């Protein structure tokens, strides 16, 4: 089957050199490499990440950065008032 692939120029030149060094056509070498890659087992997918949380049944808290900044500033001001 004929097809068109977009390959980086440096990779294409290196593949042409390797094919010539091994006495293969570029098409034969690419076919063999693809067959080998496709026979290899697919690597396992990583487990999904689950954030550990503490507290029983409380709803998650979400704050935007601006809200967090305001909360921290309020907390600082309150601690300065107490001192």
N, C-alpha and C positions, 0 to 999 in steps of 0.2 A: 504494500500500500504506500502511496506517496502522500506526504504531508509537509506542512511548513511549520518550523519551530523558530522561535525567536531565542537566540543564544548569545550571550555576552561574547564580544569579539575575541577577548583573550582566551576564554574557555574554548571557543571554536578552533582557534589556532593551535592550542595545546592538544585538543582532541585529534585534529588532522595530523599533527606530528606523531602522536602516540599510535594512531592507526597505521601510518606509514612505517613506523619502527617495527610494528608487529606484523606487517604484511597483510593487513586487513583493509577493507574499504571502511570509510567513515560510517556508512549505513550499517555494515555488519557489526562494527564495534559498538555503536549506539544500541543496536538491537540486543546484543549480548549483555551489555551493561544494564539495560532496562529489564531484561528477563531475570537477571540476578537480583536486582533491587526488588522486583515484584514477588520473587519467591521468598525473600527474607520475611520473617514474621514481623508483624506490625508491632512497634513498641507499645507497652501498656500505657493507657491513659492515666494521668495522675488522678488520685481521689479528689473529689470536690472539697474545698476548704470550708470548714465549719468553725465559726468564731465561738470560743467558749465564753459563756456569760454567767454571771452570778446573780442570785436573787430568784425569788420564787414567783413566777407568774406576773411580774411587773412588765408593763409595756416597754419596748425599747425606746430610748431617748435619742432624738436626732436634733442636732443644732447646726446651723450654718456658721461659718467662721465669724461673720460679723456678730452673731448672737453670742458666740463663745467669748469674743473680745469684750463685749459689753458686760457679760456676766463676770468675767475676771476683773474688769475695772471696778464694777460695783463691789465685788468682794474685797478688793484692795482698799477702796474708799472706806468701807465698813470697818475693816481692821485698823485703819488709821484713826478713825473716829473713836474707837475703843481704847486706843493707847494714849 
